[in-house]
Structure formats: structure tokens, C-alpha cells
Amino acid sequence: MTALSPLSPARLLKRRLTRSPSATTGATIILVVLMVALLAPWLAPFDPNLQETAKRLMPPGAEHWLGTDAFGRDILSRLIYGARPTLLLVIFVVVLMAPVGITIGILAGYFGGLVERGLMRITDIVMSFPRLLLAFAFVAIMGPGLLNGALALALTSWPAYARQARVETAKLAKSDYLAAAEMVGIKGPRLLFGHILPLVLPSATIRLALDLSGIILAAAGLGFLGLGVRPPTAEWGSMVAEGTQVIFDQWWIAATPGLAILVTSFGFNLLADGLRDLTDPRND
């Protein structure tokens, strides 16, 4: 009998993706939005900040495919450029939020005792406040801006990752796997981040993908309230806010950025759902 040859990594990835249409569809949507943001200078037909008052509030047509806003700016160009601050804010939040939450959870779950009680009480205090309300309060204190918005969302979003990492680490701390690692002299940061962290990351990644859609909505909410990036920079939330002033007569001004927010959030939700299916051992 001939032995079965193992699948190459590329074929294995392809096989897993075809088994999860949700992950494939979500990843495609996110990739398209990312490419639009990166290629904005070449894709946008007009300068997003160019004001032509003679062409204000024009409906979609041959020259301006999605119409113009109250200042005569091309909506399609602003929609394309608006993907940049939205995705940049999401990246900032992810870089700040997930590492803080996972690190606190691992420390609390591994050491236990007073360390766990102290860190988890801080986590509970932060979780007791409504996340969006607390984020808005932070931005109102620090001032509007992309970085301040990212800091506000990150400072209010990490507790969920800390609690999840603590539960998983507490179970791992009693396992034979970590006992064997400690027997061969692996201790301290090498044990925490070299052996525990890789086992905690898969579930944290799925949660992160699920939270990204909420982060996009929160970022749009900051822009809608004027607490996001400063004008005249194009941003989807602020575009929706501008469109609400004329929504009954020129509905497309608010509808197009709202649709962009919906599609991007939907893409992250599909990706998270697909990742959950791919990492579920029952589907192997």
C-alpha cells in the first residue's frame, strides 16, 4: 500500500477556505475595502476636499457617479478616501486593545491569588461602564482626532479579552503541558508568552474579528458626533452626519457612506463566523 502524501500548506488553506464560504466572502470584502483604501489616489476621480459650490447637492450622474454633497465635493471620492481613517483607526485599536487585554488575562490566570483579584477588579470596574459612553467621554476630554479616538476605544474594549484569557490560562495552569514545561526549566516570560500565549491566541483572534465590526460602528459614531477625524478629512461617520441634514431631499449623501459602513461591518462578521467554523475541531 502507498502512503498518502501530506497536503501542502497552500492546498490545505484552500481546502479549509472552500469549506467555509463565510470566511471566504468576509475576507474578500475586507480585502476589497483595504485595496480601495490603499489605492485611493488612483481610484478617486476627484480631489475629495475640492469644493465646487456651483455643483452642490447634485444627484448621481455621469460626471459625479454618486452625486455631490452640500459643499459640491464628489461623494464617490470622499467615500474612497473615507476608508483610510476608518481602517487606520481600527488598526490602532487592535494594536492597543488586544495585547493589553490578553496580557492582563494571562497574568491574572497564571499567578492567581492577589494578582488575579487586583487585575480582575480593575477589569470589572472598566466593564461596568457603557463602552461607547466611556469612549465618548474620553474623546471629549482629550479632544477630537484619529489617535485620540483610537485610544478611547482601546481603553474601553480590552476587558473582554482579559476575562477570556484569564479563564483559558487558569485551565492551562493546571495542565500537564505546563507542568512538563516547568520541569525542563521554562519559567517566567518565556513560559507565559512562549507557551501559554499561542494557546490563548486562537479564541482571542475570533473574538477580535467579531469585535471589529463593532469598532467600525463606534468609530463611525465618533465621526457622526464630530469627535473623530477633523474636517475636511473624509470619514464615513462624518459623511453620514452631513447627509442627515438633507436626507429627505438628497438621500444619497447619507446612504452611500452608511452602506459602506454596513458592508465593511458585515465582512468582518462573516470572517469571524468563518474563522470560528475553521477552528472548531468538530469540523475537521
C-alpha positions in Angstrom: 0.0 0.0 0.0 1.2 3.5 -0.8 1.3 6.1 1.9 -0.9 9.2 1.4 1.2 12.3 0.7 0.5 15.2 3.0 -1.3 18.2 1.7 0.9 21.3 1.0 0.1 24.4 3.2 -1.4 26.2 0.2 -3.7 23.3 -0.7 -4.6 22.8 3.0 -5.6 26.5 3.3 -7.6 26.3 0.0 -9.4 23.3 1.3 -10.3 25.0 4.6 -11.5 28.2 2.9 -13.7 26.3 0.5 -15.2 24.5 3.4 -16.2 27.9 4.9 -17.9 30.2 2.4 -18.4 32.7 5.2 -14.7 33.2 5.8 -14.0 33.4 2.0 -16.7 36.0 1.5 -15.8 38.1 4.5 -12.1 38.0 3.6 -12.9 39.1 0.1 -15.0 42.0 1.3 -12.3 43.2 3.7 -9.6 42.8 1.0 -11.5 44.9 -1.4 -12.1 47.6 1.2 -8.3 47.5 2.1 -7.3 47.8 -1.6 -9.7 50.7 -2.1 -8.1 52.5 0.8 -4.5 51.8 -0.4 -5.3 52.8 -4.0 -7.4 55.8 -3.1 -5.2 58.4 -5.0 -5.6 56.4 -8.2 -9.2 55.3 -7.8 -10.8 58.6 -6.7 -12.0 60.6 -9.8 -11.7 64.0 -7.9 -10.0 65.6 -5.0 -12.1 64.7 -2.0 -11.7 68.1 -0.5 -12.3 70.1 -3.7 -15.4 72.4 -3.2 -17.5 73.5 -6.1 -20.4 75.4 -4.8 -21.9 75.6 -8.3 -22.3 71.8 -8.2 -23.6 71.4 -4.7 -26.2 68.7 -3.9 -26.1 67.3 -7.4 -27.8 63.9 -7.8 -25.8 60.9 -9.1 -25.0 61.3 -12.8 -22.4 60.8 -15.5 -19.9 63.3 -14.0 -20.4 62.5 -10.4 -21.4 58.9 -10.1 -22.7 59.2 -6.5 -23.6 62.9 -6.6 -22.1 65.8 -4.6 -22.6 67.0 -1.0 -23.6 70.4 0.4 -20.1 71.8 -0.5 -20.0 70.4 -4.0 -17.5 67.7 -3.1 -17.6 64.5 -5.0 -19.2 61.8 -2.8 -17.5 58.9 -4.5 -14.0 60.4 -4.0 -14.8 61.1 -0.4 -16.2 57.6 0.1 -13.0 56.1 -1.3 -10.7 58.3 0.9 -13.0 57.8 3.9 -12.0 54.1 4.1 -8.5 55.2 5.1 -9.2 56.8 8.5 -11.7 54.1 9.3 -9.3 51.2 8.7 -6.4 53.2 10.3 -8.4 53.7 13.5 -9.4 50.0 13.5 -5.7 49.0 13.2 -4.7 51.4 16.1 -7.5 50.0 18.3 -6.4 46.4 17.6 -2.7 47.1 18.2 -3.5 48.8 21.5 -6.6 46.8 22.8 -5.8 43.1 22.2 -2.3 43.0 23.6 -3.3 44.8 26.8 -6.3 42.7 27.5 -4.6 39.3 26.7 -1.5 40.2 28.8 -3.6 41.2 31.8 -5.7 38.0 31.4 -2.6 35.7 31.2 -1.0 37.3 34.3 -4.2 37.0 36.3 -4.9 33.4 35.2 -1.4 32.1 35.8 -0.5 33.8 39.1 -3.9 33.8 40.7 -4.4 35.0 44.3 -3.9 38.7 45.0 -2.7 39.4 41.4 -5.8 37.9 39.9 -8.1 39.6 42.3 -6.5 43.0 41.8 -6.4 42.8 38.0 -9.9 41.4 37.7 -11.3 44.1 39.9 -9.8 46.8 37.6 -11.3 44.9 34.7 -14.7 44.7 36.3 -14.7 48.5 37.0 -13.9 49.3 33.4 -16.6 46.8 32.2 -19.2 48.3 34.5 -19.3 51.5 32.3 -21.1 51.6 28.9 -18.3 51.2 26.4 -19.4 53.8 23.9 -20.4 56.3 26.6 -17.0 56.0 28.2 -15.2 56.3 24.8 -17.1 59.4 24.0 -16.2 60.9 27.4 -12.5 60.2 26.8 -12.6 61.8 23.4 -14.5 64.8 24.8 -11.7 65.2 27.4 -8.7 64.6 25.1 -10.1 66.3 22.1 -11.2 65.0 18.7 -8.8 63.3 16.4 -7.9 59.9 14.9 -5.4 58.9 17.6 -7.5 60.1 20.5 -10.5 58.2 19.1 -8.4 55.0 18.8 -7.1 55.4 22.4 -10.6 56.0 23.7 -12.0 52.8 22.0 -8.9 50.8 23.0 -9.1 51.8 26.7 -12.7 50.7 26.9 -12.5 47.5 24.9 -9.7 45.4 26.4 -11.6 43.9 29.5 -13.4 41.3 27.4 -10.1 39.9 26.2 -8.7 39.9 29.7 -11.5 37.9 31.1 -11.4 35.4 28.3 -7.6 35.0 28.5 -7.8 34.6 32.3 -10.3 31.7 32.1 -8.2 29.9 29.5 -4.9 30.5 31.3 -6.4 29.3 34.6 -7.3 26.0 32.9 -3.9 25.7 31.3 -2.0 26.4 34.6 -3.3 23.0 35.9 -2.5 21.1 32.8 0.3 18.5 32.3 1.6 20.6 29.4 2.7 23.5 31.5 3.9 21.2 34.3 6.2 19.5 31.8 7.4 22.8 30.5 8.3 24.0 34.1 10.1 20.7 34.8 12.5 21.3 32.0 13.3 24.8 33.3 10.9 27.0 31.3 9.7 29.8 33.5 8.8 33.5 33.6 8.0 35.4 30.4 9.2 32.5 28.3 6.5 30.3 29.7 3.8 32.9 29.7 4.3 34.3 26.2 6.1 31.3 24.5 3.8 28.5 25.7 0.5 30.0 27.1 0.1 32.9 24.6 0.0 30.6 21.5 -2.8 28.6 23.1 -4.8 31.7 24.0 -4.5 33.5 20.7 -6.9 31.4 18.5 -10.0 32.2 20.6 -8.8 35.8 21.0 -8.4 36.2 17.3 -12.0 35.1 16.7 -13.3 37.5 19.3 -11.2 40.2 17.8 -12.8 39.6 14.3 -16.2 39.8 15.9 -15.4 43.0 17.7 -14.0 44.7 14.6 -17.5 45.3 13.2 -18.5 47.0 16.5 -15.3 49.0 16.5 -16.1 50.3 13.0 -19.6 51.3 14.1 -18.1 53.0 17.2 -15.6 54.8 15.0 -18.4 55.9 12.7 -20.3 57.1 15.8 -17.4 59.3 16.9 -17.2 60.8 13.4 -21.0 61.3 13.4 -20.8 63.3 16.6 -17.8 65.3 15.4 -15.4 63.6 17.8 -13.4 61.7 15.1 -11.1 63.0 12.5 -11.2 66.7 11.9 -12.8 68.3 8.9 -12.4 68.5 5.9 -10.9 65.0 6.1 -13.2 62.4 4.5 -14.6 59.9 7.1 -17.7 57.8 6.8 -19.3 58.8 10.1 -19.0 62.5 9.5 -20.3 62.0 5.9 -23.4 60.4 7.3 -23.8 63.3 9.8 -23.6 65.8 6.9 -26.1 63.9 4.9 -28.7 63.8 7.6 -29.3 67.5 7.2 -30.7 66.9 3.7 -31.7 63.3 4.0 -35.3 63.7 2.8 -34.4 65.6 -0.4 -30.8 64.3 -1.1 -30.9 60.9 0.5 -27.8 59.5 -1.3 -25.5 61.8 0.6 -26.1 59.8 3.9 -27.0 56.5 2.3 -23.7 55.8 0.5 -21.3 56.1 3.5 -23.9 54.3 5.6 -23.9 51.4 3.1 -20.1 51.4 3.2 -20.2 51.0 7.0 -22.7 48.3 6.7 -20.8 46.3 4.1 -17.5 46.6 5.9 -19.0 45.5 9.3 -20.8 42.6 7.5 -17.5 41.5 6.0 -15.8 41.3 9.5 -18.8 39.4 10.9 -18.6 36.9 8.1 -14.9 36.5 8.6 -15.3 35.9 12.3 -18.1 33.4 11.7 -15.9 31.5 9.2 -12.9 31.5 11.5 -15.0 30.0 14.3 -16.0 27.2 12.0 -12.5 26.6 10.7 -11.1 26.4 14.2 -13.8 24.1 15.5 -12.3 20.6 15.9 -15.7 19.1 15.2 -15.4 20.3 11.6 -12.1 18.5 10.9 
